[in-house]
Amino acid sequence: MDHHVAPATGSSGVDTAALLLRLVLLLSSAFLAGTGVLRPLVDRLPRRLLIVVGVLGAVSAVSAVVSAFVVDLTALATAVHIVLAAAIPVLVRWPSWGRWASIALIALVVLETSLGRSGVDFAVDTVYVVGAALWFGVTVLSTAVPADRWRSTAFRLGPLALTIGALLAVAGAVQLVQSGLGLDRRLYETLFGVALLVIVALPVAVSVFAGIFLGDKDWGRIYRFGAAGIAVGFLAWSALAAIPRPPALPVPGVPLLADAVAGGARIPVLLSPQRPGRNLVHFPASAGDDLSAGVPGGLITKAVARPGAEGSWAEVELPPGRGEIVIVKGGNETRVDVDAGEDTGPSIVDADAPECASAALGGVIAGRRDVLTACPADALSPEDSGALVKLVEFLAGRKPSAVTLIGDESPRGVAAAKLVRDTAARTGLAVRDDGGPDTALLVVSGWAGGYTAMSRAAESQRLKPTHQYGLYLAPWLLNGPIVNAVASSSLPLRFDPREQLAVSYAVAVGNSFGGESPTLGGFRSWLGDQSRSANGDVQIFSAAQVNAMPMYPNEPHAPGMVMNRDYAGQWVPDGTIVPISAVLR
């Protein structure tokens, strides 16, 4: 989703060789098929025209053969294309048979151009391909067949030129509307947009040309001079399926998910909140640790790890309005378009910024473009409030000497700590700030505080008995770096991370952002209005670094036995999470 456009091609995602081969295949096939369809309307073809048709058939057939080895084409489609391309030059001597073979080739070209599209897209593809093929057919035939051999038919080729040009222009306009690009700068800054402009503009120009020369006695001039414009438009139309569609323009206040390319490597980038002032640029761990970010002409800062968060993070100061951020990997530099707008963004505490960005990422992956106005740490949600109450009641039933409570100064942390103390007082459970061997640790801080608390607890438990009644985390602390800081920890959750909906989100975030692990805030944002479907009854889940059946990397295992802990959809990297309690009523 890189918004920066390479000057040469406009898109780094286009395979130039495969694209050129596709264009040669479709253009030669369209000329061949159009000639065959109109062949019955003229008298005997001269020798030189038979040679032209033979060359077109050979080019089309050879291109189909080569395409079978270069791009992913089905064997059946390739075989049919070769047979038709080879048959039409022979069948033009028998016009009726040649016409049916040519119609079949046009249908095949429509399918090859559409590449699985349907509905309105397929309809406009059909109009454009058929219209262009007819124009090409008239062009080929009119170069060698005298005008009087056409006039003996009732086929009025002059008005046909105006009709075809108008139909192609309308089809191009529909394609432009369907693209969703509107009239913004992507039309002239991206290869996809330029192709759309060509598709619309050239048929319009040809239609005007046809109208000017409609009364001319040499109607063949309309087709011969207009063929170049129609051919370029047809090539642009055929190339659309192979050109990556440009992403939506950055919207001020909406966190930006982009793909930067530096040194041939794809680098997922998340910028939030995309407002003037301090912003965070986030890279997944898979992108490496030699990354930096900044603004052109400004300070370029190295992306570093943050407590409790995955990947690396860099701070950038965005000026108001449209601009760019610079991404540096090793010695390679690339840029990504941004638009911070003019309005100030939400006030985000530095310690809570990674969690806020991760939560926003879920909505972006789901296709929503919501302006970031608040962060999870700004308030204690009713769902988490109820989960904490049930957790404290659960702990009271286990009768530890006390609960060691760790919070922070965020609005959510303050509210959660008060709720825990009030519930503990109601159930007769002591709460204190220092640890002890017969206590339970309960952390209700943000990510940074949670990671620090878990790291210290792991060190304390290594040295002496500490928190023998367990380590417990608030629901929002279900994040890989935090839960993996200790051998085992527990959380009160209203959903099962192993169920389909949760796994689907985990797979989506991993696929969209370089293998990033899921988070509760991102899950809720990803669900959007459907988040109630994940608000079930509370259960205590335990997250642990467990490999129940370790095996050597190359050791074979039984069929169906997945031994790799890094499969897609996991909520705990290199570990597992399972319920350890019944539903808490």
C-alpha positions as CSV (number, residue, x, y, z in Angstrom):
1,M,0.0,0.0,0.0
2,D,2.9,2.3,-0.6
3,H,1.6,5.7,-1.7
4,H,4.9,6.7,-3.2
5,V,5.0,6.2,-6.9
6,A,8.2,5.1,-8.7
7,P,8.8,7.5,-11.7
8,A,9.5,4.7,-14.2
9,T,6.5,2.5,-13.9
10,G,4.3,4.0,-11.2
11,S,4.1,0.7,-9.5
12,S,6.8,-1.6,-8.3
13,G,4.4,-4.5,-8.4
14,V,4.2,-4.9,-12.2
15,D,6.1,-7.8,-13.8
16,T,7.2,-5.9,-16.9
17,A,8.1,-9.0,-19.0
18,A,4.8,-10.8,-18.2
19,L,2.8,-7.7,-18.8
20,L,4.4,-7.1,-22.3
21,L,3.7,-10.7,-23.2
22,R,0.1,-10.4,-22.1
23,L,-0.4,-7.3,-24.2
24,V,1.1,-8.9,-27.3
25,L,-1.1,-11.9,-26.8
26,L,-4.4,-10.0,-26.4
27,L,-3.7,-7.3,-29.0
28,S,-2.8,-9.8,-31.8
29,S,-5.7,-12.0,-30.8
30,A,-8.1,-9.0,-31.0
31,F,-6.9,-8.0,-34.5
32,L,-7.1,-11.6,-35.6
33,A,-10.6,-12.2,-34.2
34,G,-12.0,-8.9,-35.4
35,T,-10.8,-9.6,-39.0
36,G,-12.3,-13.1,-38.9
37,V,-15.7,-11.8,-37.7
38,L,-16.0,-9.3,-40.5
39,R,-14.5,-11.4,-43.2
40,P,-18.0,-12.5,-44.6
41,L,-18.7,-8.8,-45.4
42,V,-16.0,-8.5,-48.2
43,D,-15.2,-10.3,-51.4
44,R,-12.2,-12.5,-52.0
45,L,-9.2,-11.4,-49.9
46,P,-5.9,-10.4,-51.7
47,R,-2.8,-12.5,-51.1
48,R,-1.1,-9.8,-49.0
49,L,-4.1,-9.7,-46.6
50,L,-4.0,-13.5,-46.2
51,I,-0.3,-13.1,-45.2
52,V,-1.3,-10.4,-42.6
53,V,-3.9,-12.7,-41.1
54,G,-1.4,-15.6,-41.1
55,V,1.1,-13.5,-39.2
56,L,-1.5,-12.4,-36.7
57,G,-2.4,-16.0,-36.1
58,A,1.2,-17.0,-35.7
59,V,1.9,-14.2,-33.2
60,S,-1.2,-15.0,-31.2
61,A,-0.5,-18.7,-31.1
62,V,3.2,-18.3,-30.2
63,S,2.3,-15.7,-27.5
64,A,-0.1,-18.2,-26.0
65,V,2.6,-20.9,-25.9
66,V,5.1,-18.7,-24.2
67,S,2.5,-17.4,-21.8
68,A,1.9,-20.9,-20.6
69,F,5.5,-21.0,-19.3
70,V,5.7,-17.5,-18.0
71,V,2.4,-16.8,-16.3
72,D,-0.2,-18.9,-14.6
73,L,-2.6,-20.0,-17.4
74,T,-4.7,-23.1,-17.4
75,A,-3.7,-25.8,-19.9
76,L,-7.2,-25.9,-21.4
77,A,-7.4,-22.2,-22.0
78,T,-3.9,-22.2,-23.6
79,A,-4.7,-25.2,-25.8
80,V,-8.0,-23.6,-27.0
81,H,-6.3,-20.3,-27.7
82,I,-3.6,-22.0,-29.8
83,V,-6.1,-24.0,-31.8
84,L,-8.3,-21.0,-32.6
85,A,-5.3,-18.7,-33.5
86,A,-4.0,-21.4,-35.8
87,A,-7.4,-22.2,-37.4
88,I,-8.6,-18.7,-38.2
89,P,-6.0,-17.9,-40.9
90,V,-7.0,-21.1,-42.6
91,L,-10.8,-20.7,-42.2
92,V,-10.8,-17.1,-43.6
93,R,-11.1,-18.8,-47.0
94,W,-14.5,-20.2,-45.8
95,P,-16.0,-17.0,-44.2
96,S,-18.8,-18.6,-42.2
97,W,-16.5,-21.1,-40.5
98,G,-13.9,-18.4,-39.9
99,R,-16.5,-16.1,-38.3
100,W,-17.5,-18.7,-35.7
101,A,-13.9,-19.5,-34.8
102,S,-13.3,-15.7,-34.5
103,I,-16.3,-15.3,-32.2
104,A,-15.0,-18.0,-30.0
105,L,-11.6,-16.3,-29.9
106,I,-13.2,-13.0,-29.0
107,A,-15.0,-14.7,-26.1
108,L,-11.7,-16.2,-25.0
109,V,-10.0,-12.8,-25.1
110,V,-12.9,-11.4,-23.0
111,L,-12.3,-14.1,-20.4
112,E,-8.5,-13.6,-20.5
113,T,-9.0,-9.8,-20.1
114,S,-11.5,-10.1,-17.3
115,L,-9.5,-12.6,-15.2
116,G,-12.3,-13.7,-13.0
117,R,-14.2,-10.4,-12.8
118,S,-18.0,-10.5,-12.9
119,G,-21.1,-8.3,-13.0
120,V,-20.7,-4.8,-14.3
121,D,-16.9,-5.2,-14.7
122,F,-17.4,-8.3,-16.9
123,A,-20.0,-6.4,-19.0
124,V,-17.8,-3.4,-19.7
125,D,-14.9,-5.8,-20.4
126,T,-17.1,-7.5,-23.0
127,V,-18.1,-4.1,-24.6
128,Y,-14.5,-2.9,-24.8
129,V,-13.0,-6.1,-26.2
130,V,-15.7,-6.6,-28.8
131,G,-15.8,-3.0,-29.8
132,A,-12.0,-2.8,-30.2
133,A,-11.9,-6.1,-32.1
134,L,-14.5,-4.9,-34.6
135,W,-12.5,-1.7,-35.1
136,F,-9.3,-3.7,-35.7
137,G,-11.1,-5.9,-38.1
138,V,-12.4,-3.1,-40.2
139,T,-8.9,-1.5,-40.1
140,V,-7.2,-4.7,-41.4
141,L,-9.7,-5.3,-44.1
142,S,-10.0,-1.7,-45.3
143,T,-6.2,-1.5,-46.0
144,A,-6.5,-4.0,-48.8
145,V,-10.1,-4.3,-49.9
146,P,-11.5,-1.6,-52.2
147,A,-14.3,0.5,-50.9
148,D,-16.8,-0.7,-53.5
149,R,-16.6,-4.3,-52.2
150,W,-17.9,-3.0,-48.8
151,R,-20.6,-0.8,-50.2
152,S,-22.3,-3.8,-51.7
153,T,-23.4,-4.8,-48.2
154,A,-25.9,-3.2,-45.9
155,F,-23.2,-2.8,-43.3
156,R,-22.7,1.0,-42.9
157,L,-19.1,1.3,-41.7
158,G,-19.1,5.0,-41.3
159,P,-21.8,5.3,-38.6
160,L,-20.3,2.1,-37.1
161,A,-17.1,3.9,-36.3
162,L,-19.0,6.6,-34.4
163,T,-21.0,3.9,-32.5
164,I,-17.9,1.9,-31.6
165,G,-16.0,4.9,-30.4
166,A,-18.9,6.1,-28.2
167,L,-19.4,2.6,-26.7
168,L,-15.7,2.4,-25.9
169,A,-15.8,5.8,-24.3
170,V,-18.8,4.9,-22.2
171,A,-17.2,1.6,-21.1
172,G,-14.1,3.5,-20.1
173,A,-16.1,6.0,-18.1
174,V,-17.8,3.1,-16.3
175,Q,-14.5,1.5,-15.6
176,L,-13.2,4.8,-14.1
177,V,-16.3,5.1,-11.8
178,Q,-15.9,1.4,-10.8
179,S,-12.2,1.9,-9.9
180,G,-13.0,4.2,-7.0
181,L,-10.2,6.6,-7.8
182,G,-12.6,9.4,-8.5
183,L,-10.8,12.5,-9.8
184,D,-8.0,12.6,-7.3
185,R,-4.2,12.8,-7.9
186,R,-3.9,9.0,-8.2
187,L,-5.2,9.4,-11.8
188,Y,-2.0,11.0,-12.9
189,E,0.5,9.9,-10.2
190,T,0.0,6.1,-10.6
191,L,0.3,3.7,-13.6
192,F,-3.2,2.4,-12.8
193,G,-4.6,5.9,-13.0
194,V,-2.8,6.8,-16.2
195,A,-4.1,3.7,-17.8
196,L,-7.7,4.7,-16.8
197,L,-7.2,8.1,-18.3
198,V,-6.0,6.5,-21.6
199,I,-8.9,4.2,-21.6
200,V,-11.4,7.1,-21.4
201,A,-9.6,9.8,-23.3
202,L,-8.6,8.0,-26.5
203,P,-12.0,6.5,-27.4
204,V,-13.4,10.0,-26.8
205,A,-10.8,11.5,-29.2
206,V,-11.5,8.7,-31.8
207,S,-15.3,9.4,-31.5
208,V,-14.7,13.0,-32.2
209,F,-12.5,12.1,-35.1
210,A,-15.1,9.7,-36.5
211,G,-17.7,12.5,-36.3
212,I,-15.6,14.9,-38.2
213,F,-14.9,12.5,-41.1
214,L,-18.3,10.7,-41.0
215,G,-19.3,12.3,-44.3
216,D,-16.0,11.7,-46.0
217,K,-16.2,9.3,-49.0
218,D,-13.1,7.5,-47.8
219,W,-14.6,6.1,-44.7
220,G,-11.6,3.7,-44.3
221,R,-9.6,6.7,-43.2
222,I,-11.6,6.8,-39.9
223,Y,-10.5,3.3,-39.0
224,R,-6.9,3.6,-40.2
225,F,-6.2,6.8,-38.3
226,G,-8.3,5.8,-35.3
227,A,-6.7,2.4,-35.0
228,A,-3.7,3.7,-33.2
229,G,-5.9,5.3,-30.5
230,I,-8.1,2.3,-30.1
231,A,-5.1,0.0,-29.9
232,V,-3.4,2.0,-27.2
233,G,-6.7,2.2,-25.3
234,F,-7.1,-1.6,-25.7
235,L,-3.6,-2.2,-24.4
236,A,-4.3,0.0,-21.4
237,W,-7.5,-1.9,-20.8
238,S,-5.7,-5.2,-21.0
239,A,-3.0,-4.1,-18.6
240,L,-5.3,-3.0,-15.9
241,A,-5.7,-6.5,-14.5
242,A,-1.9,-6.8,-14.2
243,I,-1.4,-3.4,-12.6
244,P,-1.8,-3.2,-8.8
245,R,-4.7,-1.0,-7.9
246,P,-3.4,2.1,-6.0
247,P,-4.4,2.3,-2.3
248,A,-6.8,4.9,-1.0
249,L,-5.2,8.3,-0.3
250,P,-4.1,8.9,3.3
251,V,-6.8,10.6,5.4
252,P,-5.7,13.0,8.2
253,G,-6.2,11.4,11.6
254,V,-6.7,7.8,10.2
255,P,-3.7,5.6,11.0
256,L,-1.9,4.7,7.8
257,L,-0.9,1.1,6.8
258,A,1.5,1.1,3.9
259,D,4.0,-1.2,2.2
260,A,7.4,0.5,1.6
261,V,10.0,-1.1,-0.6
262,A,13.7,-0.5,0.2
263,G,16.5,-2.5,-1.3
264,G,14.1,-4.9,-2.9
265,A,12.6,-5.7,0.5
266,R,8.9,-5.2,1.4
267,I,8.5,-3.3,4.7
268,P,5.1,-3.0,6.3
269,V,4.7,0.4,7.9
270,L,2.1,1.6,10.4
271,L,1.9,5.4,11.1
272,S,-0.3,6.7,13.8
273,P,-2.2,8.9,14.6
274,Q,-1.2,10.7,11.3
275,R,-1.7,14.2,12.8
276,P,0.6,17.2,13.1
277,G,3.2,16.7,15.8
278,R,4.5,13.5,17.3
279,N,3.7,10.3,15.5
280,L,4.8,6.7,15.9
281,V,6.1,4.6,12.9
282,H,5.8,0.9,13.6
283,F,7.6,-1.9,11.9
284,P,6.9,-5.6,12.5
285,A,9.7,-7.8,13.9
286,S,10.0,-9.6,10.5
287,A,11.1,-6.3,8.9
288,G,14.4,-6.5,10.8
289,D,16.1,-4.2,13.3
290,D,18.1,-1.9,10.9
291,L,15.2,0.5,10.3
292,S,14.9,4.2,10.8
293,A,12.2,6.8,10.0
294,G,11.8,10.5,9.8
295,V,10.7,13.4,7.6
296,P,12.5,14.7,4.5
297,G,15.1,17.3,5.6
298,G,14.5,16.4,9.3
299,L,15.8,14.1,11.9
300,I,15.9,10.4,11.0
301,T,15.6,8.3,14.2
302,K,16.3,4.6,14.6
303,A,13.4,2.3,15.2
304,V,13.8,0.6,18.6
305,A,11.9,-1.9,20.7
306,R,9.3,-0.7,23.2
307,P,8.4,-2.5,26.5
308,G,5.4,-4.8,26.0
309,A,5.2,-4.3,22.2
310,E,6.3,-6.3,19.2
311,G,8.6,-5.1,16.5
312,S,10.3,-1.7,16.5
313,W,9.1,1.9,16.8
314,A,10.4,5.3,15.7
315,E,9.1,8.8,16.5
316,V,8.6,11.3,13.7
317,E,7.4,14.9,13.9
318,L,4.9,15.5,11.1
319,P,4.2,19.0,9.8
320,P,0.6,20.0,9.0
321,G,-0.8,19.0,5.6
322,R,0.4,16.6,2.9
323,G,4.0,15.3,3.0
324,E,6.1,12.2,3.2
325,I,8.0,10.1,5.7
326,V,11.4,8.7,5.0
327,I,12.0,5.0,5.6
328,V,15.6,3.8,5.8
329,K,16.6,0.2,5.8
330,G,20.4,-0.4,5.9
331,G,21.7,2.0,3.3
332,N,18.4,2.1,1.2
333,E,15.8,4.8,1.4
334,T,12.2,5.0,0.3
335,R,9.3,7.3,1.0
336,V,5.7,7.0,1.9
337,D,3.0,9.6,1.3
338,V,1.2,10.9,4.4
339,D,-1.4,13.6,5.1
340,A,-1.5,14.9,8.6
341,G,-4.1,17.6,8.0
342,E,-4.4,20.7,10.0
343,D,-6.2,19.6,13.2
344,T,-4.4,18.4,16.3
345,G,-4.8,14.8,17.2
346,P,-5.7,13.1,20.5
347,S,-3.3,13.4,23.4
348,I,-1.6,10.0,23.6
349,V,0.7,9.2,26.6
350,D,4.0,7.9,25.3
351,A,3.7,4.6,27.3
352,D,0.3,3.8,25.8
353,A,1.1,4.8,22.2
354,P,2.0,1.3,21.0
355,E,-1.2,-0.2,22.4
356,C,-3.2,2.6,20.8
357,A,-1.5,2.0,17.4
358,S,-2.1,-1.8,17.6
359,A,-5.8,-1.2,18.4
360,A,-6.1,1.1,15.4
361,L,-4.4,-1.4,13.2
362,G,-7.3,-3.8,13.7
363,G,-9.8,-1.3,12.2
364,V,-7.5,-0.5,9.3
365,I,-7.1,-4.2,8.4
366,A,-10.9,-4.6,8.5
367,G,-11.1,-1.8,5.8
368,R,-12.5,0.9,8.1
369,R,-11.0,4.4,7.9
370,D,-12.0,5.7,11.3
371,V,-10.3,8.8,12.6
372,L,-8.3,8.0,15.7
373,T,-9.9,10.0,18.6
374,A,-9.2,7.9,21.6
375,C,-7.0,5.0,22.9
376,P,-7.9,1.9,24.9
377,A,-6.0,3.3,28.0
378,D,-8.3,6.4,28.1
379,A,-11.1,4.5,29.9
380,L,-11.9,1.2,31.5
381,S,-14.5,-0.6,29.3
382,P,-17.6,-2.2,30.8
383,E,-16.4,-5.6,29.4
384,D,-13.0,-5.4,31.1
385,S,-14.6,-4.0,34.3
386,G,-16.8,-7.0,34.7
387,A,-13.9,-9.4,33.9
388,L,-11.8,-7.8,36.6
389,V,-14.6,-8.1,39.2
390,K,-15.0,-11.8,38.4
391,L,-11.2,-12.3,38.5
392,V,-10.9,-10.7,42.0
393,E,-13.9,-12.9,43.2
394,F,-12.1,-15.9,41.8
395,L,-8.9,-15.0,43.6
396,A,-10.8,-14.5,46.9
397,G,-12.0,-18.0,46.6
398,R,-8.5,-19.3,46.4
399,K,-7.7,-17.4,49.7
400,P,-4.2,-16.0,49.2
401,S,-2.8,-13.9,52.0
402,A,-3.2,-10.8,49.7
403,V,-3.2,-9.6,46.2
404,T,-0.2,-7.6,45.0
405,L,-1.7,-4.9,42.7
406,I,0.3,-3.1,40.0
407,G,-1.4,-0.3,38.1
408,D,-0.4,3.0,36.4
409,E,-1.5,6.6,36.0
410,S,-3.6,6.2,32.9
411,P,-7.4,6.7,33.3
412,R,-7.9,3.0,32.7
413,G,-5.2,2.0,35.2
414,V,-6.6,4.3,37.9
415,A,-10.2,3.1,37.4
416,A,-9.1,-0.6,37.3
417,A,-7.0,-0.3,40.5
418,K,-9.9,1.3,42.3
419,L,-12.3,-1.4,41.1
420,V,-9.9,-4.1,42.2
421,R,-9.5,-2.6,45.7
422,D,-13.3,-2.1,46.1
423,T,-14.1,-5.6,45.0
424,A,-11.3,-7.1,47.2
425,A,-12.6,-5.1,50.2
426,R,-16.1,-6.5,49.6
427,T,-14.8,-10.1,49.4
428,G,-12.4,-9.7,52.4
429,L,-9.3,-10.0,50.3
430,A,-6.3,-7.9,51.2
431,V,-4.6,-5.7,48.6
432,R,-1.0,-4.5,49.0
433,D,1.7,-3.1,46.8
434,D,4.6,-5.3,47.9
435,G,5.0,-8.9,46.9
436,G,5.2,-12.0,49.1
437,P,5.5,-15.8,48.8
438,D,1.8,-16.5,49.5
439,T,0.3,-13.7,47.3
440,A,-1.2,-13.5,43.8
441,L,0.1,-10.8,41.5
442,L,-2.5,-8.8,39.6
443,V,-1.4,-6.3,36.9
444,V,-3.8,-3.7,35.6
445,S,-1.3,-1.2,34.1
446,G,-0.7,-0.6,30.4
447,W,1.7,-2.6,28.1
448,A,4.9,-1.0,29.3
449,G,4.1,-1.4,33.0
450,G,2.8,-4.9,32.4
451,Y,5.9,-6.0,30.7
452,T,8.1,-4.6,33.4
453,A,6.0,-6.2,36.1
454,M,6.1,-9.6,34.4
455,S,9.9,-9.4,33.9
456,R,10.4,-8.5,37.5
457,A,8.1,-11.3,38.7
458,A,10.0,-13.8,36.6
459,E,13.3,-12.7,38.1
460,S,11.9,-12.8,41.6
461,Q,10.5,-16.3,41.2
462,R,13.8,-17.4,39.9
463,L,15.5,-16.2,43.1
464,K,13.0,-17.2,45.7
465,P,9.3,-18.3,46.2
466,T,7.1,-15.4,45.1
467,H,3.5,-15.0,44.2
468,Q,2.8,-18.7,44.7
469,Y,-0.9,-18.1,44.0
470,G,-0.1,-17.1,40.4
471,L,0.5,-14.2,38.1
472,Y,-2.7,-12.5,36.7
473,L,-3.1,-9.9,34.0
474,A,-5.9,-7.6,33.0
475,P,-7.5,-8.7,29.7
476,W,-5.8,-5.9,27.6
477,L,-2.4,-7.3,28.5
478,L,-2.9,-10.4,26.3
479,N,0.1,-9.6,24.1
480,G,3.0,-11.8,23.2
481,P,5.9,-9.9,24.7
482,I,4.1,-9.5,28.0
483,V,2.7,-13.1,28.6
484,N,6.0,-14.6,27.3
485,A,8.0,-12.7,29.8
486,V,7.1,-15.4,32.3
487,A,6.6,-19.1,32.1
488,S,2.9,-18.9,32.8
489,S,0.3,-16.2,33.5
490,S,-3.5,-16.0,33.6
491,L,-6.1,-13.6,32.3
492,P,-9.9,-13.2,32.6
493,L,-11.2,-13.3,29.0
494,R,-14.7,-13.1,27.4
495,F,-13.6,-15.0,24.3
496,D,-11.6,-18.1,23.5
497,P,-8.5,-17.2,21.5
498,R,-8.6,-20.7,19.9
499,E,-12.1,-20.2,18.3
500,Q,-12.6,-19.3,14.7
501,L,-13.4,-15.6,15.0
502,A,-10.3,-14.9,17.1
503,V,-8.1,-17.1,14.9
504,S,-9.4,-15.3,11.8
505,Y,-8.4,-12.0,13.2
506,A,-5.0,-13.3,14.2
507,V,-4.4,-14.6,10.7
508,A,-5.6,-11.3,9.2
509,V,-3.2,-9.2,11.3
510,G,-0.3,-11.6,10.7
511,N,-0.9,-11.5,6.9
512,S,-1.4,-7.8,6.7
513,F,1.5,-6.7,8.9
514,G,4.4,-9.0,8.6
515,G,3.4,-11.7,11.0
516,E,2.4,-9.3,13.9
517,S,0.7,-11.0,16.8
518,P,-2.9,-10.2,17.7
519,T,-4.0,-8.0,20.6
520,L,-7.3,-7.5,22.4
521,G,-7.6,-3.8,21.3
522,G,-6.9,-4.7,17.7
523,F,-9.4,-7.6,17.9
524,R,-12.2,-5.3,19.1
525,S,-11.4,-2.7,16.4
526,W,-11.3,-5.4,13.8
527,L,-14.8,-6.6,14.9
528,G,-16.2,-3.0,15.0
529,D,-19.9,-3.1,15.5
530,Q,-19.7,-6.9,15.8
531,S,-17.6,-6.8,18.9
532,R,-20.5,-8.0,21.0
533,S,-20.0,-11.4,19.4
534,A,-16.7,-11.7,21.3
535,N,-18.2,-10.6,24.7
536,G,-19.2,-13.9,26.2
537,D,-18.9,-15.2,29.8
538,V,-15.7,-14.7,31.6
539,Q,-13.2,-17.6,32.0
540,I,-9.7,-17.7,33.3
541,F,-7.2,-18.6,30.6
542,S,-3.6,-19.5,31.1
543,A,-0.9,-18.4,28.6
544,A,2.3,-20.5,28.8
545,Q,5.4,-21.2,26.8
546,V,4.7,-24.9,26.3
547,N,6.0,-27.4,23.7
548,A,4.4,-30.6,24.8
549,M,6.1,-32.9,22.3
550,P,9.5,-31.5,21.3
551,M,11.1,-33.0,18.2
552,Y,14.2,-32.3,16.2
553,P,13.7,-29.9,13.3
554,N,14.1,-32.6,10.6
555,E,12.5,-35.5,12.5
556,P,9.4,-36.9,10.7
557,H,6.1,-37.0,12.6
558,A,2.8,-38.7,12.2
559,P,0.5,-37.5,9.4
560,G,-1.7,-34.6,10.6
561,M,0.5,-34.0,13.7
562,V,1.5,-30.3,13.6
563,M,4.6,-29.9,15.7
564,N,5.5,-26.3,14.6
565,R,4.4,-23.8,17.3
566,D,4.6,-20.9,14.8
567,Y,1.5,-21.8,12.8
568,A,-0.8,-18.9,11.7
569,G,-3.5,-17.7,14.0
570,Q,-1.7,-18.1,17.4
571,W,-2.4,-15.5,20.0
572,V,0.7,-16.4,22.0
573,P,3.9,-16.7,19.9
574,D,5.8,-19.9,20.7
575,G,3.3,-20.9,23.3
576,T,-0.3,-21.7,24.0
577,I,-3.4,-20.4,25.8
578,V,-6.0,-22.6,27.3
579,P,-9.0,-22.2,29.8
580,I,-8.1,-23.2,33.4
581,S,-11.5,-22.4,35.0
582,A,-15.1,-22.9,34.3
583,V,-17.3,-20.0,33.3
584,L,-17.3,-17.5,36.2
585,R,-20.8,-16.7,37.2
